[in-house]
């Protein structure tokens, strides 16, 4: 039985609208914490519900779990984010999300003609890649990667 102010994993999962396995995953990733009772069952403080809400909101807009974990690590004593913390964290993620939006728009606008080269259109590719020279720049769609990085002055 949970003591006052503590909740079982099932109750937190139901309250947050996530699976129990999701809470276990978040815990393994260091996003939330639990304690154990005498029967070795997980118990969560009530504030974990807010942490899970912040995680879900951030994920919904495209913030990675690693970025969420890093942001949580900036909070004193691993406390649950307050409204002021959320405002600060969301400002921090704004630039990251804006960059991702720019990359997605660039990909969307060039999707039918070029994938940046790994090349699906060798017969009509305007940037034909003889001898796979682009491999020297790294793996994946290096032209798209290059286009998303700011040029050095």
C-alpha positions in Angstrom: 0.0 0.0 0.0 1.3 3.4 -0.9 1.9 6.0 1.8 0.4 9.4 1.6 1.9 11.4 -1.2 3.3 8.3 -3.0 1.7 6.5 -5.8 2.1 3.0 -7.3 3.5 2.6 -10.8 0.1 1.6 -12.1 -1.6 4.6 -10.6 1.0 7.0 -12.1 0.7 5.3 -15.5 -3.1 5.6 -15.4 -3.0 9.2 -14.3 -0.4 10.2 -16.9 -1.9 8.2 -19.7 1.2 6.1 -20.4 2.1 2.5 -20.0 3.9 1.1 -17.0 6.7 0.2 -19.3 7.0 3.8 -20.4 7.6 4.9 -16.7 10.2 2.1 -16.3 11.9 3.4 -19.5 11.8 7.0 -18.3 13.3 5.9 -15.1 16.1 4.0 -16.8 16.8 7.1 -18.9 17.1 9.2 -15.7 14.0 11.3 -16.4 12.1 10.3 -13.4 12.8 8.6 -10.0 11.1 6.2 -7.7 11.7 4.7 -4.4 11.0 1.2 -3.2 8.7 0.2 -0.4 9.3 -2.7 2.0 7.8 -5.1 -0.6 10.3 -3.8 -3.2 7.5 -2.1 -5.2 8.2 1.2 -7.0 6.6 4.2 -5.4 6.5 7.7 -7.0 6.1 11.0 -5.4 3.1 13.1 -6.6 5.4 15.5 -8.5 6.5 12.8 -10.9 3.1 13.4 -12.6 4.2 16.9 -13.6 7.6 15.6 -14.8 5.9 13.1 -17.0 3.6 15.9 -18.3 6.6 18.0 -19.2 8.3 15.0 -20.9 5.1 14.3 -23.0 4.6 17.9 -23.9 8.3 18.3 -25.0 8.2 15.0 -27.0 5.0 16.0 -28.7 6.7 19.1 -30.2 9.7 17.0 -31.2 12.2 17.5 -28.4 14.4 14.4 -28.0 14.5 12.5 -24.7 18.3 13.2 -24.5 17.6 16.9 -24.7 14.8 16.6 -22.1 17.2 14.7 -19.8 19.9 17.3 -20.3 17.4 20.1 -19.5 16.2 18.3 -16.3 19.8 18.0 -15.2 20.0 21.8 -15.0 17.3 21.9 -12.4 18.5 22.2 -8.8 18.3 19.0 -6.8 16.6 17.3 -9.7 13.4 19.0 -8.8 10.3 18.9 -10.9 10.1 21.8 -13.4 8.0 24.7 -12.2 6.1 27.0 -14.6 9.1 29.3 -14.7 11.4 26.4 -15.4 9.1 25.3 -18.3 9.4 28.8 -19.8 13.2 28.6 -19.6 13.3 25.1 -21.0 11.0 25.9 -23.8 13.1 28.9 -24.8 16.1 26.6 -24.8 14.3 24.2 -27.2 13.0 26.9 -29.5 16.2 27.2 -31.4 16.6 23.4 -31.7 13.0 23.1 -33.0 13.4 26.0 -35.4 16.5 24.4 -36.9 14.7 21.1 -37.3 11.8 22.9 -39.0 14.2 24.5 -41.4 15.8 21.1 -42.2 12.4 19.5 -42.7 11.2 22.3 -45.0 14.4 21.9 -47.0 13.9 18.2 -47.2 10.2 18.6 -48.2 11.0 21.1 -50.9 13.7 18.9 -52.5 12.3 15.5 -51.7 11.1 14.6 -55.2 14.3 15.7 -56.9 17.1 14.9 -54.6 17.7 13.0 -51.3 21.1 14.6 -50.9 22.9 12.1 -52.2 22.5 8.5 -51.8 21.2 8.7 -55.0 17.9 7.4 -56.2 18.0 9.3 -59.4 21.4 8.5 -61.0 20.0 9.0 -64.5 18.9 12.6 -64.0 20.8 13.7 -61.0 22.2 17.3 -61.5 25.0 16.7 -59.1 26.1 13.2 -60.2 28.6 11.7 -57.7 31.3 9.9 -59.7 33.4 7.5 -57.7 31.2 8.2 -54.6 33.3 11.3 -53.8 30.6 12.5 -51.3 31.5 9.5 -49.1 34.6 11.5 -48.0 32.3 14.0 -46.3 30.6 11.3 -44.2 27.7 9.0 -44.1 24.1 9.7 -45.0 22.6 12.5 -47.0 25.7 14.8 -46.8 24.4 17.5 -49.1 21.3 18.0 -47.0 23.5 17.9 -43.9 25.8 20.5 -45.4 22.8 22.7 -46.3 21.5 22.7 -42.8 24.8 23.8 -41.2 25.5 27.5 -41.1 28.5 28.6 -43.2 31.6 29.7 -41.4 32.6 33.3 -41.9 
